[in-house]
């Protein structure tokens, strides 16, 4: 999986360096969130025009390959976790993981 992400990251960074930051982001989300542009504009009108591509690609994204989180790190988390899930057009719901089942509360 990491090898596959490495290839995607390399292709994305290549497009960014070629002057196409939105196309570089298309590479990242092509399989997972193909309508990411519409999502950004819905959540933050004009968001793409305001995006700080340099900070993302030159600082944050550059460190993704160094970040490690796997089963060993997950095993030491001992607090409850809420996991929101949903499908397009349906309300989101939360399911608990890592703790005994009990009724969910709306915050």
Secondary structure, DSSP 8 states (H G I E B T S, - for coil): -HHHHHHHHHHHHHHHHTT-HHHHHHHHHTTT-TTHHHHHHHHSTTHHHH--HHHIIIIIGGGGGG----HHHHHT--S-EEEEE--TTS--EEEEESS--------
